[in-house]
Amino acid sequence: MFASHTRPQLVGIVNITADSFSDGGRFLTTENALAHARRLRADGADVIELGAAASHPNAEPVTSEEEQRRLSGVIQQLVAENVPVSVDTCAAGTQRFAAACGAAYLNDIQGFPDRGRYKDLAVDSCRLIVMHSVQRIGSATKVLTDPEKVWAGMERFFAERLAALEAAGVGRERLIIDPGLGYFLGRTPEPSLLVLSRLRRLKDRFGVPIMVSPSRKSFLRTLTGRDLNRIGSGTLAAELYAAWQGVDFIRTHDVAALHDALTVLAAVETAHGLP
């Protein structure tokens, strides 16, 4: 179940932002961002994801030009070091910039809503992470939602968005879906818990790779009563459950903890078949 050939790819998060909810301001300089990215790679990250604008409910808007300025030296150096890079942005200008710099993935929290961009996306080589949220457009908000209605809306969203991208010439092999978690699904834990419990069903429904990012999310802090400094064990539990459900990518702040946990589980699974 957790054997190395099926284990999820680990996507290490580098927030080059002033106001990300967990580490805003820590990696704003190119030097600090690169150092953190290299630590995450040493800890076992398969992909480094760079984000230059926060998306939590209280995030400040950031222009595409500022995103590109923050990303510039970091993405270029990592690509030069042959590090697979993902860029988390919903700004068209930043997406074009990231693709031109050699990013391997584009991650859009709005799920690529601008169909005017699809012809350009079709000729790029980046894989596209199509994220779902109840907000559809904009950052996360604290809204009360019904879990079953969120699930039904998510299925409709992915069916429509994947079909539109494919019709525009984006190969299905380039598509990855992310159901969203935390405030992207609602202000209470229940929608996130329902989605986590049905990840295998989601994969069977659409037949494309799935990425999830429960790391340090609000619903885990609500469930446990722990603050950001003590939510590591709750995050790891959600991540391991997602791995058991067969997800293909897990986006995380703490690569080392997840890498080591998956390594131990794979070793136990292998030993199970020994005489």
C-alpha positions as CSV (number, residue, x, y, z in Angstrom):
1,M,0.0,0.0,0.0
2,F,2.8,2.4,0.8
3,A,5.5,0.7,-1.3
4,S,8.0,3.1,-2.8
5,H,6.7,2.6,-6.4
6,T,3.3,3.8,-5.4
7,R,4.0,6.3,-2.6
8,P,3.0,9.8,-3.3
9,Q,5.3,12.5,-4.6
10,L,6.2,15.0,-1.9
11,V,5.7,18.6,-2.7
12,G,7.7,20.9,-0.4
13,I,6.1,24.4,0.2
14,V,8.3,27.5,0.0
15,N,6.2,30.6,0.6
16,I,8.0,33.7,-0.7
17,T,5.4,35.9,0.9
18,A,5.0,38.5,3.7
19,D,1.8,37.1,5.1
20,S,1.4,33.4,4.6
21,F,-0.5,32.0,7.6
22,S,2.3,29.7,8.8
23,D,5.6,31.2,7.8
24,G,5.0,34.7,6.2
25,G,8.1,36.7,5.9
26,R,10.6,33.9,6.6
27,F,11.6,33.3,3.0
28,L,11.0,36.6,1.3
29,T,14.7,37.0,0.3
30,T,16.1,34.9,-2.6
31,E,18.8,33.6,-0.3
32,N,16.4,32.4,2.4
33,A,14.0,30.9,-0.1
34,L,16.7,28.9,-1.8
35,A,18.1,27.7,1.4
36,H,14.7,26.5,2.5
37,A,14.1,24.8,-0.8
38,R,17.4,23.0,-0.6
39,R,16.6,21.8,2.9
40,L,13.2,20.5,1.7
41,R,14.9,18.6,-1.1
42,A,17.4,17.1,1.3
43,D,14.5,16.0,3.5
44,G,13.0,14.1,0.6
45,A,10.9,16.6,-1.5
46,D,10.3,15.4,-5.0
47,V,9.0,18.8,-6.1
48,I,9.5,22.3,-4.7
49,E,6.4,24.6,-4.9
50,L,7.0,28.3,-4.9
51,G,4.2,30.6,-3.9
52,A,4.6,34.4,-4.0
53,A,1.1,35.4,-2.9
54,A,-0.8,34.1,0.1
55,S,-4.4,32.8,-0.3
56,H,-5.8,32.6,3.2
57,P,-8.9,34.7,4.1
58,N,-6.9,37.7,5.4
59,A,-4.2,37.7,2.7
60,E,-3.1,40.9,1.1
61,P,-3.4,41.2,-2.7
62,V,-0.2,40.9,-4.6
63,T,0.3,42.1,-8.2
64,S,1.6,39.7,-10.9
65,E,4.6,41.9,-11.3
66,E,5.5,41.6,-7.6
67,E,5.0,37.8,-7.7
68,Q,7.4,37.6,-10.6
69,R,9.9,39.8,-8.8
70,R,9.8,37.5,-5.7
71,L,10.0,34.4,-7.8
72,S,12.7,35.4,-10.3
73,G,16.0,34.5,-8.7
74,V,14.6,31.5,-6.9
75,I,12.9,29.7,-9.8
76,Q,15.7,30.3,-12.2
77,Q,18.3,28.9,-9.8
78,L,16.3,25.8,-8.8
79,V,15.6,25.0,-12.5
80,A,19.3,25.4,-13.2
81,E,19.9,22.8,-10.4
82,N,17.4,20.4,-12.2
83,V,14.9,20.7,-9.3
84,P,11.3,20.1,-10.4
85,V,9.5,23.3,-9.6
86,S,5.8,24.1,-9.2
87,V,4.5,27.6,-9.0
88,D,1.4,28.4,-7.1
89,T,-0.4,31.3,-8.7
90,C,-3.7,32.3,-10.4
91,A,-2.2,35.3,-12.1
92,A,-1.9,34.8,-15.9
93,G,1.2,36.9,-16.2
94,T,2.9,34.9,-13.4
95,Q,1.9,31.6,-15.0
96,R,3.4,32.7,-18.3
97,F,6.6,33.8,-16.5
98,A,6.8,30.5,-14.6
99,A,6.4,28.4,-17.7
100,A,9.0,30.5,-19.6
101,C,11.4,29.9,-16.7
102,G,11.0,26.1,-16.9
103,A,8.5,25.3,-14.2
104,A,7.3,21.7,-14.3
105,Y,3.9,22.5,-12.7
106,L,1.5,25.3,-12.5
107,N,-0.9,25.2,-9.5
108,D,-4.0,27.5,-9.8
109,I,-6.2,27.7,-6.7
110,Q,-9.0,28.9,-9.0
111,G,-8.6,25.9,-11.3
112,F,-7.7,27.8,-14.5
113,P,-11.0,29.7,-14.9
114,D,-9.9,31.9,-17.9
115,R,-10.7,30.0,-21.0
116,G,-8.9,32.7,-23.0
117,R,-5.7,31.2,-21.6
118,Y,-6.3,27.6,-22.7
119,K,-4.7,27.9,-26.1
120,D,-1.5,29.1,-24.4
121,L,-1.7,26.4,-21.7
122,A,-2.2,23.7,-24.4
123,V,1.2,24.5,-26.0
124,D,3.1,24.7,-22.7
125,S,4.7,21.6,-21.2
126,C,3.8,22.3,-17.6
127,R,1.5,19.9,-15.8
128,L,-1.6,21.8,-14.5
129,I,-2.8,21.4,-10.9
130,V,-6.5,22.2,-11.1
131,M,-7.7,23.1,-7.7
132,H,-11.3,23.2,-6.5
133,S,-12.7,25.7,-4.0
134,V,-16.2,26.7,-3.0
135,Q,-15.1,30.3,-3.7
136,R,-14.2,29.5,-7.3
137,I,-12.6,32.9,-7.8
138,G,-10.4,34.6,-5.2
139,S,-8.8,33.6,-1.9
140,A,-10.3,31.4,0.7
141,T,-13.2,32.8,2.8
142,K,-14.8,31.7,6.0
143,V,-18.2,30.5,4.8
144,L,-20.5,27.9,6.3
145,T,-21.1,25.0,3.8
146,D,-22.9,21.7,3.6
147,P,-20.4,18.8,3.1
148,E,-22.6,16.8,0.7
149,K,-23.3,20.0,-1.4
150,V,-19.6,20.7,-1.5
151,W,-18.9,17.2,-2.7
152,A,-21.6,17.4,-5.5
153,G,-20.3,20.9,-6.5
154,M,-16.7,19.6,-6.7
155,E,-17.7,16.7,-8.9
156,R,-19.5,19.1,-11.3
157,F,-16.5,21.5,-11.2
158,F,-13.9,18.9,-12.1
159,A,-16.1,17.3,-14.8
160,E,-16.6,20.7,-16.5
161,R,-13.1,22.1,-16.0
162,L,-11.2,19.0,-17.1
163,A,-13.5,18.6,-20.2
164,A,-12.9,22.3,-21.2
165,L,-9.1,22.0,-20.8
166,E,-9.0,18.8,-22.8
167,A,-11.2,20.3,-25.5
168,A,-8.7,23.2,-25.8
169,G,-5.9,20.7,-26.5
170,V,-4.4,20.2,-23.0
171,G,-3.5,16.5,-22.8
172,R,-5.2,14.6,-20.0
173,E,-1.8,13.2,-18.9
174,R,-0.9,16.8,-17.9
175,L,-3.8,17.2,-15.5
176,I,-3.8,16.9,-11.8
177,I,-6.7,17.7,-9.5
178,D,-6.8,19.1,-6.0
179,P,-10.1,19.0,-4.1
180,G,-9.1,21.8,-1.8
181,L,-9.2,21.6,2.0
182,G,-9.7,23.9,5.0
183,Y,-11.2,27.3,4.3
184,F,-11.3,26.4,0.6
185,L,-14.2,24.1,1.5
186,G,-15.8,25.9,4.4
187,R,-15.2,27.2,7.9
188,T,-16.0,23.9,9.7
189,P,-14.0,20.7,9.6
190,E,-16.8,18.5,8.2
191,P,-16.4,19.3,4.4
192,S,-12.6,18.6,4.6
193,L,-13.2,15.4,6.5
194,L,-15.7,14.2,4.0
195,V,-13.4,14.9,1.1
196,L,-10.5,13.2,2.8
197,S,-12.6,10.1,3.4
198,R,-13.6,9.9,-0.3
199,L,-10.3,10.6,-2.0
200,R,-10.2,7.1,-3.5
201,R,-13.7,7.6,-4.8
202,L,-12.6,10.9,-6.4
203,K,-9.6,9.2,-8.1
204,D,-11.8,6.5,-9.5
205,R,-14.3,9.0,-10.7
206,F,-11.9,11.1,-12.8
207,G,-8.9,8.9,-13.4
208,V,-6.3,11.6,-13.1
209,P,-3.6,12.1,-10.3
210,I,-4.7,13.8,-7.1
211,M,-2.9,16.3,-5.0
212,V,-3.9,17.2,-1.5
213,S,-2.5,19.7,1.0
214,P,-3.9,19.2,4.6
215,S,-0.6,20.7,6.0
216,R,-1.4,22.9,9.0
217,K,-4.9,23.6,7.7
218,S,-7.6,25.3,9.8
219,F,-9.8,22.2,10.1
220,L,-7.0,20.3,11.8
221,R,-6.4,23.1,14.3
222,T,-10.1,23.2,15.0
223,L,-10.3,19.4,15.5
224,T,-7.3,19.2,17.8
225,G,-7.4,22.6,19.6
226,R,-3.7,22.9,18.7
227,D,-2.1,26.1,17.4
228,L,0.3,26.2,14.4
229,N,3.3,25.4,16.5
230,R,1.7,22.1,17.7
231,I,-0.3,20.9,14.7
232,G,2.5,18.7,13.3
233,S,1.1,15.4,14.5
234,G,-2.4,16.2,13.3
235,T,-1.0,17.2,9.9
236,L,0.9,13.9,9.6
237,A,-2.2,11.9,10.5
238,A,-4.2,13.5,7.7
239,E,-1.3,13.1,5.2
240,L,-0.8,9.4,6.0
241,Y,-4.6,8.9,5.5
242,A,-4.4,10.6,2.2
243,A,-1.5,8.4,1.2
244,W,-3.5,5.3,2.2
245,Q,-6.3,6.6,0.0
246,G,-3.9,6.5,-3.0
247,V,-3.2,10.2,-3.7
248,D,-0.4,10.9,-6.0
249,F,1.0,14.2,-4.6
250,I,1.0,15.6,-1.0
251,R,1.9,19.2,-0.6
252,T,3.4,19.8,2.8
253,H,5.4,22.2,4.9
254,D,7.2,19.4,6.9
255,V,8.7,17.1,4.2
256,A,11.0,15.3,6.6
257,A,8.2,14.0,8.9
258,L,6.1,12.7,6.0
259,H,9.0,11.2,4.1
260,D,10.2,9.3,7.2
261,A,6.7,8.1,8.1
262,L,6.2,6.8,4.6
263,T,9.6,5.2,4.6
264,V,8.8,3.3,7.8
265,L,5.4,2.2,6.6
266,A,6.9,0.9,3.3
267,A,9.5,-1.0,5.3
268,V,6.9,-2.6,7.5
269,E,4.8,-3.5,4.5
270,T,7.8,-5.1,2.8
271,A,8.7,-7.1,6.0
272,H,5.1,-8.4,6.1
273,G,5.8,-10.6,3.1
274,L,9.0,-12.0,4.5
275,P,9.2,-15.6,5.9
